[in-house]
Amino acid sequence: MGHDSRDARSQRWFRRLVSLFPSDFRAQHQGEMEQLFRDQLGEVEGRGPISLLGLWAETLWGAIRSAPREHAAILRQDLVSALRVLRSYPGTTVVVVATLAVGIGAVTSVFSVLNTVQLRPLPFESGDRLVRVYLSDRGQPPLVSLRPGLYRTVAEEGVFFERIVAQRFTDMTVQGPDGPERVAGMAVTRGWADTLGIEPLIGRSFSEKEERLGRDSRVALGGFGFWQRMLGGSEAAVGEEIELDGERFTVVGVLPPGFRYPYENEIWIPLDLERRPEALWGLNVQARLRPGVTLADARTELALLTGQLAQTERESLAGMQLWAVPTRDVLADGETDRVVTLLTAVAFLLLLVCVNVGNLVLARSLSRQREFALRTALGATPSRQVRQVLTESLVLLTLIHIRRCR
């Protein structure tokens, strides 16, 4: 009784092992395989557990070696058949591939823009606490930059700000190896790198003395692209001199790849607010909120500060008030709503394309009813038919991916 129970248990485990093979293979050969295993089991009967263990080791090795080969053989047959079917409907295949490739490509492109301007975190330390300070009518356009005097007042009185700095766009002519080139630059006040939480890739940021001297310190930070293009991409470039607007500046550091803040800047130099302040209209004020301070708190404080300045800064305020705007919203520049609308429209278009393509593929499948009936008559199981159709869809998706990548 114990012997029969052991044989029955062995045969149950053998059936589970055979399930590793494709269903079509099992339908043709499972009976023979089970009979062969029973015969081998009978031969080792009475020889002891070592012989039984050897039989199982041989059986397992045979299954591990043969099952993947059988799956690969059937997959190869399905792929050949799928390619033959697609060649027999060239017009339909071309339309499906081209239409879906264009639709998927459009959605991917628009989503990439949305991800850049809204979803992806800002490349700064605690970027959600970064704000810009402007003059505005409660956030309504236009957003007006601050004069140096107003910036100093906000910097001194803004207790909700952990750090606050001023930035000013200043395009510069750089004397490069291939001649002069105009590049986008920015002059920044003290603590700019610390406010953004930026560490140079190589070299260092501006020192306190250099920040205090401003442009007279004759030092500059370069962007990664500028370093590669104009300075040869060598670490030895730190300490080299470059010519900016006819003056010699020493490169003290290179900023990380992808950092071109706030837009396409490639050169940064210190900004001296004491030098010709009358010419510095248009300061871009960047601030970092203290931990725990909300945007609403900062706006409330700026509103109170505006009221205090109403008498002394009436001309500068021009009927507006100080207003804080998240840096992300400024960089998006009002494009988020338009990008979301465009993404919705393109996604709806892709949905229509998918519905039309689905109808096209369904119509083609209905025209193949005789083919499927013939396959069934020749012994193809329903699972094999489904597998064949799925393989055709996989080949079609591969062609769409290749087309989109091109």
Protein Blocks (a to p, Z undefined) as FASTA:
>chain_A
ZZmmmmmmmmmmmmmmmmmpcfklmmmmmmmmmmmmmmmmmmmgonajklmmmmmmmmmm
mmmmmmmmmmmmmmmmmmmmmmmmmmmmmmlmmmmmmmmmmmmmmmmmmmmmmmmmmmpc
cfbehkllgccddddeehiacdddddfklmmmmmmmmmmbmbdcdddddddddddfkopc
ddddddddehklmmnopacfbhcdddfklmmnmmmnopacddfklmmmmnoopaklgopa
cdeehiacddfbdcdehiacfklgfbdcdddfkgokllmgoiacdddddehiafklmmmm
mmmmmmmmmmmmmmmnnopacddddfklmmnnommmmmmmmmmmmmmmmmmmmmmmmmmm
mmmmmmmmmmmmmmmmnopafklmmmmmmmmmmmmmmmmmmmmmZZ
